[in-house]
Protein backbone atom coordinates (compact mmCIF):
# COMPACT_ATOMS: atom_id res chain seq x y z
CA UNK A 1 0.00 0.00 0.00
CA UNK A 2 1.20 3.50 -0.82
CA UNK A 3 0.37 6.72 0.96
CA UNK A 4 1.23 10.01 -0.71
CA UNK A 5 3.60 8.25 -3.10
CA UNK A 6 5.59 6.51 -0.30
CA UNK A 7 5.09 2.82 0.56
CA UNK A 8 3.65 2.07 3.99
CA UNK A 9 5.58 -0.02 6.48
CA UNK A 10 5.28 -3.80 6.36
CA UNK A 11 5.37 -6.19 9.32
CA UNK A 12 7.96 -8.92 8.71
CA UNK A 13 8.38 -11.84 11.11
CA UNK A 14 11.94 -13.26 11.07
CA UNK A 15 12.31 -16.48 13.06
CA UNK A 16 14.50 -19.52 13.58
CA UNK A 17 12.39 -22.67 13.94
CA UNK A 18 12.97 -26.39 14.34
CA UNK A 19 11.29 -28.74 11.89
CA UNK A 20 8.54 -29.38 14.48
CA UNK A 21 7.92 -25.66 14.88
CA UNK A 22 9.75 -24.90 18.14
CA UNK A 23 11.07 -21.35 18.46
CA UNK A 24 12.05 -21.35 22.13
CA UNK A 25 15.62 -20.44 23.12
CA UNK A 26 17.47 -20.89 19.83
CA UNK A 27 20.53 -18.95 20.94
CA UNK A 28 21.76 -20.17 24.34
CA UNK A 29 21.11 -22.94 26.89
CA UNK A 30 19.91 -20.44 29.52
CA UNK A 31 17.99 -18.19 27.14
CA UNK A 32 14.47 -19.34 28.09
CA UNK A 33 13.81 -22.26 30.42
CA UNK A 34 10.04 -21.83 30.68
CA UNK A 35 8.20 -25.11 31.02
CA UNK A 36 11.43 -26.87 32.01
CA UNK A 37 12.83 -26.47 28.49
CA UNK A 38 16.26 -28.12 28.36
CA UNK A 39 17.20 -27.77 24.69
CA UNK A 40 18.25 -24.13 24.57
CA UNK A 41 20.93 -23.15 22.09
CA UNK A 42 19.72 -25.49 19.35
CA UNK A 43 20.26 -23.04 16.44
CA UNK A 44 23.89 -23.99 15.97
CA UNK A 45 23.92 -24.06 12.17
CA UNK A 46 25.25 -20.88 10.55
CA UNK A 47 26.86 -20.09 7.22
CA UNK A 48 27.33 -17.27 4.72
CA UNK A 49 23.86 -17.75 3.18
CA UNK A 50 22.13 -17.33 6.55
CA UNK A 51 24.37 -14.35 7.31
CA UNK A 52 23.48 -12.75 3.98
CA UNK A 53 19.75 -13.22 4.60
CA UNK A 54 20.04 -11.66 8.06
CA UNK A 55 22.11 -8.75 6.73
CA UNK A 56 19.70 -8.14 3.87
CA UNK A 57 16.75 -8.15 6.24
CA UNK A 58 18.34 -5.67 8.62
CA UNK A 59 19.23 -3.43 5.69
CA UNK A 60 15.55 -3.05 4.84
CA UNK A 61 14.48 -2.56 8.46
CA UNK A 62 12.91 0.67 9.66
CA UNK A 63 12.54 -0.59 13.25
CA UNK A 64 12.37 -3.75 15.34
CA UNK A 65 9.26 -4.95 17.14
CA UNK A 66 10.11 -6.91 20.28
CA UNK A 67 8.23 -8.52 23.14
CA UNK A 68 9.40 -7.77 26.65
CA UNK A 69 11.20 -11.11 27.18
CA UNK A 70 13.07 -10.91 23.86
CA UNK A 71 13.96 -7.26 24.44
CA UNK A 72 15.43 -7.95 27.88
CA UNK A 73 17.33 -10.99 26.61
CA UNK A 74 18.79 -9.05 23.67
CA UNK A 75 19.75 -6.14 25.92
CA UNK A 76 21.51 -8.46 28.38
CA UNK A 77 23.58 -9.99 25.58
CA UNK A 78 24.14 -7.86 22.50
CA UNK A 79 25.56 -4.55 23.84
CA UNK A 80 28.51 -6.49 25.29
CA UNK A 81 29.37 -8.19 21.97
CA UNK A 82 31.75 -5.49 20.79
CA UNK A 83 33.34 -7.62 18.05
CA UNK A 84 30.05 -8.65 16.46
CA UNK A 85 28.70 -6.25 13.79
CA UNK A 86 25.12 -7.13 14.71
CA UNK A 87 25.65 -5.55 18.13
CA UNK A 88 26.04 -2.06 16.63
CA UNK A 89 23.18 -2.64 14.19
CA UNK A 90 20.78 -3.75 16.91
CA UNK A 91 21.78 -0.88 19.20
CA UNK A 92 21.41 1.79 16.52
CA UNK A 93 18.10 0.48 15.12
CA UNK A 94 14.86 1.86 16.57
CA UNK A 95 13.16 -0.70 18.81
CA UNK A 96 9.48 -0.78 19.76
CA UNK A 97 8.78 -2.94 22.81
CA UNK A 98 5.50 -4.58 23.81
CA UNK A 99 5.29 -4.80 27.60
CA UNK A 100 2.76 -4.37 30.39
CA UNK A 101 5.46 -4.08 33.07
CA UNK A 102 8.36 -2.03 31.67
CA UNK A 103 8.36 1.75 32.09
CA UNK A 104 9.92 4.57 30.14
CA UNK A 105 12.71 5.43 29.72
CA UNK A 106 14.00 2.08 28.50
CA UNK A 107 17.66 1.32 29.10
CA UNK A 108 18.76 0.33 25.57
CA UNK A 109 19.42 3.13 23.10
CA UNK A 110 16.64 3.92 20.61
CA UNK A 111 14.02 1.89 22.50
CA UNK A 112 10.42 2.94 23.00
CA UNK A 113 7.42 1.28 24.62
CA UNK A 114 4.37 0.56 22.51
CA UNK A 115 1.48 2.44 24.08
CA UNK A 116 -1.65 0.55 25.11
CA UNK A 117 -2.63 -2.63 23.27
CA UNK A 118 0.41 -3.88 21.33
CA UNK A 119 -1.51 -4.94 18.23
CA UNK A 120 -3.34 -1.60 18.09
CA UNK A 121 -0.06 0.27 18.39
CA UNK A 122 1.54 -1.81 15.64
CA UNK A 123 -1.49 -1.26 13.40
CA UNK A 124 -0.91 2.49 13.75
CA UNK A 125 2.80 2.11 12.95
CA UNK A 126 1.88 0.25 9.76
CA UNK A 127 0.00 3.29 8.54
CA UNK A 128 3.20 5.33 8.46
CA UNK A 129 5.43 5.44 5.35
CA UNK A 130 8.68 3.61 5.86
CA UNK A 131 10.65 0.40 5.53
CA UNK A 132 9.94 -2.93 7.21
CA UNK A 133 9.06 -3.32 10.87
CA UNK A 134 10.75 -6.61 11.78
CA UNK A 135 9.78 -8.93 14.62
CA UNK A 136 12.59 -11.07 16.07
CA UNK A 137 11.68 -13.82 18.53
CA UNK A 138 8.74 -12.46 20.56
CA UNK A 139 6.36 -15.37 20.01
CA UNK A 140 3.45 -13.90 21.99
CA UNK A 141 3.69 -10.65 20.05
CA UNK A 142 3.75 -12.52 16.73
CA UNK A 143 0.63 -14.46 17.73
CA UNK A 144 -1.18 -11.24 18.69
CA UNK A 145 -0.28 -9.69 15.33
CA UNK A 146 -1.40 -12.81 13.46
CA UNK A 147 -4.78 -12.77 15.18
CA UNK A 148 -5.23 -9.23 13.85
CA UNK A 149 -3.96 -10.20 10.35
CA UNK A 150 -1.19 -7.60 10.66
CA UNK A 151 1.77 -9.71 9.46
CA UNK A 152 2.77 -9.07 5.85
CA UNK A 153 5.63 -11.54 5.51
CA UNK A 154 7.26 -14.44 7.32
CA UNK A 155 10.94 -15.27 6.86
CA UNK A 156 11.37 -18.65 8.54
CA UNK A 157 14.75 -20.33 8.96
CA UNK A 158 13.85 -23.98 9.49
CA UNK A 159 16.61 -26.05 11.08
CA UNK A 160 16.85 -29.79 10.35
CA UNK A 161 16.09 -30.70 13.94
CA UNK A 162 13.21 -32.22 15.93
CA UNK A 163 12.97 -31.36 19.62
CA UNK A 164 9.56 -32.77 20.55
CA UNK A 165 8.93 -30.07 23.17
CA UNK A 166 9.15 -26.33 23.59
CA UNK A 167 7.12 -23.24 22.75
CA UNK A 168 5.95 -23.16 19.13
CA UNK A 169 5.45 -20.07 17.02
CA UNK A 170 2.01 -20.94 15.67
CA UNK A 171 0.36 -22.49 18.73
CA UNK A 172 -1.96 -19.58 19.61
CA UNK A 173 -2.85 -17.86 16.34
CA UNK A 174 -6.61 -17.93 16.87
CA UNK A 175 -7.60 -19.98 13.83
CA UNK A 176 -6.65 -20.92 10.31
CA UNK A 177 -4.50 -18.80 7.98
CA UNK A 178 -3.56 -19.42 4.35
CA UNK A 179 -0.04 -18.50 3.26
CA UNK A 180 1.65 -18.25 -0.12
CA UNK A 181 5.23 -19.42 -0.60
CA UNK A 182 7.24 -16.57 -2.12
CA UNK A 183 10.67 -18.16 -2.08
CA UNK A 184 12.81 -20.91 -0.58
CA UNK A 185 16.46 -21.86 -0.55
CA UNK A 186 18.65 -24.22 1.40
CA UNK A 187 21.80 -22.97 3.09
CA UNK A 188 25.03 -25.04 2.95
CA UNK A 189 24.51 -26.05 6.59
CA UNK A 190 21.07 -27.50 5.81
CA UNK A 191 18.78 -24.71 7.04
CA UNK A 192 15.74 -24.18 4.82
CA UNK A 193 15.08 -20.45 4.41
CA UNK A 194 11.47 -19.82 3.40
CA UNK A 195 9.50 -16.65 2.73
CA UNK A 196 5.72 -16.67 3.04
CA UNK A 197 3.05 -14.01 2.67
CA UNK A 198 -0.63 -14.21 3.53
CA UNK A 199 -2.58 -15.48 0.54
CA UNK A 200 -4.53 -12.78 -1.29
CA UNK A 201 -7.52 -11.84 0.83
CA UNK A 202 -6.64 -14.38 3.53
CA UNK A 203 -6.80 -13.73 7.26
CA UNK A 204 -6.82 -15.91 10.36
CA UNK A 205 -10.27 -17.39 10.89
CA UNK A 206 -11.66 -19.15 13.93
CA UNK A 207 -12.04 -22.89 13.74
CORTAVEN-V328226 format. One record per residue. N is the residue number from 1. SS is DSSP state (2 for helix, 1 for strand, 0 for the rest). PHI is phi in degrees with one decimal (999 if undefined). NEAR is the number of other ideal C-beta (glycine too) atoms within 8 Angstrom. Layout:
<<N/SS/PHI/NEAR> <N/SS/PHI/NEAR>>
This chain:
<<1/0/999/4> <2/1/-123.8/7> <3/1/-123.9/9> <4/0/60.5/5> <5/0/87.7/4> <6/1/-108.9/8> <7/1/-66.4/8> <8/1/-77.9/12> <9/0/-65.4/14> <10/0/-109.5/9> <11/1/-98.3/15> <12/1/-118.1/14> <13/1/-96.5/13> <14/1/-119.2/10> <15/1/-139.0/14> <16/1/-92.3/7> <17/1/-132.8/12> <18/1/-83.5/13> <19/0/-64.1/9> <20/0/-96.2/8> <21/0/86.3/9> <22/1/-75.3/13> <23/0/-117.9/14> <24/0/-70.6/12> <25/0/50.8/14> <26/0/-71.7/10> <27/0/-88.8/8> <28/0/-145.5/8> <29/0/-59.1/6> <30/0/-99.8/5> <31/0/-65.9/10> <32/0/-160.7/10> <33/0/-101.7/9> <34/2/-54.9/7> <35/2/69.5/7> <36/2/71.4/5> <37/0/-63.1/13> <38/0/-117.4/5> <39/0/-110.2/11> <40/0/-57.7/15> <41/0/85.6/11> <42/0/-78.8/12> <43/0/-84.8/10> <44/0/-89.6/5> <45/0/-82.5/11> <46/0/-153.5/7> <47/0/-156.9/10> <48/2/-67.2/6> <49/2/-67.9/11> <50/2/-61.8/14> <51/2/-61.4/9> <52/2/-65.8/8> <53/2/-63.7/11> <54/2/-63.8/10> <55/2/-65.3/8> <56/2/-63.3/8> <57/2/-63.6/13> <58/2/-67.7/11> <59/2/-66.5/6> <60/0/-100.7/7> <61/1/-95.3/12> <62/1/-79.5/8> <63/1/-161.5/12> <64/1/-99.2/13> <65/1/-112.3/13> <66/1/-133.1/16> <67/1/-75.8/13> <68/2/-60.5/12> <69/2/-63.6/9> <70/2/-64.3/11> <71/2/-58.7/16> <72/2/-66.4/8> <73/2/-66.1/11> <74/2/-60.2/13> <75/2/-66.7/10> <76/2/-71.7/5> <77/2/-109.6/10> <78/2/-68.5/11> <79/2/-59.4/8> <80/2/-90.0/6> <81/0/-93.2/9> <82/0/-63.3/5> <83/0/-89.9/3> <84/0/-103.2/7> <85/2/-62.8/5> <86/2/-68.5/10> <87/2/-61.3/12> <88/2/-65.4/7> <89/2/-62.8/9> <90/2/-65.4/11> <91/2/-69.0/11> <92/2/-81.5/7> <93/0/-77.3/11> <94/1/-63.2/9> <95/1/-127.7/13> <96/1/-102.0/16> <97/1/-119.6/14> <98/1/-91.9/13> <99/0/-158.5/10> <100/0/-97.2/3> <101/0/-117.5/5> <102/0/-71.8/9> <103/0/-126.1/4> <104/0/-74.8/6> <105/0/-82.6/3> <106/0/-79.2/10> <107/0/-72.0/5> <108/0/-80.6/11> <109/0/-52.5/5> <110/0/60.9/9> <111/1/-112.1/12> <112/1/-144.0/10> <113/1/-73.0/11> <114/0/-76.3/12> <115/0/-82.6/4> <116/0/67.7/6> <117/0/-62.6/5> <118/2/-61.5/10> <119/2/-63.8/11> <120/2/-63.2/8> <121/2/-64.1/13> <122/2/-66.7/15> <123/2/-59.1/10> <124/2/-69.0/8> <125/2/-62.7/11> <126/2/-64.3/12> <127/0/-81.8/8> <128/0/-96.1/8> <129/1/-61.7/8> <130/0/161.9/10> <131/0/-85.9/6> <132/1/-68.7/12> <133/1/-103.1/17> <134/1/-107.3/13> <135/1/-97.4/17> <136/1/-113.5/10> <137/0/58.6/12> <138/0/56.2/13> <139/2/-57.4/12> <140/2/-63.9/8> <141/2/-65.4/13> <142/2/-58.0/13> <143/2/-63.8/14> <144/2/-64.1/11> <145/2/-70.0/14> <146/2/-63.7/14> <147/2/-62.7/11> <148/0/-97.8/8> <149/0/53.9/9> <150/0/-98.9/11> <151/0/-82.0/13> <152/0/-96.9/8> <153/1/-157.6/13> <154/1/-118.7/12> <155/1/-109.7/13> <156/1/-113.9/11> <157/1/-101.3/14> <158/1/-95.8/11> <159/1/-87.3/13> <160/0/-75.7/8> <161/0/-153.9/7> <162/0/-115.2/6> <163/0/-105.4/10> <164/0/80.9/4> <165/0/-155.2/7> <166/0/120.1/12> <167/0/-70.8/12> <168/1/-108.6/10> <169/0/-63.8/11> <170/0/-106.7/7> <171/0/-70.6/7> <172/0/-124.6/5> <173/0/-93.6/10> <174/0/85.2/8> <175/0/148.1/9> <176/1/-95.5/6> <177/0/-141.5/12> <178/0/-98.9/7> <179/1/-120.6/10> <180/1/-115.9/9> <181/1/-73.3/8> <182/1/-100.1/7> <183/1/-178.1/6> <184/1/-155.2/8> <185/1/-153.5/7> <186/1/-105.6/7> <187/0/-80.2/12> <188/0/-57.3/6> <189/0/-85.2/8> <190/0/99.4/9> <191/0/-82.9/14> <192/1/-89.6/11> <193/1/-103.1/15> <194/1/-118.5/11> <195/1/-123.5/12> <196/1/-122.5/11> <197/1/-130.9/10> <198/1/-55.7/13> <199/0/-60.1/8> <200/0/-51.6/5> <201/0/77.9/4> <202/0/-89.6/8> <203/0/-150.7/7> <204/0/-61.9/11> <205/1/-128.3/7> <206/0/-66.5/5> <207/0/-107.1/4>>
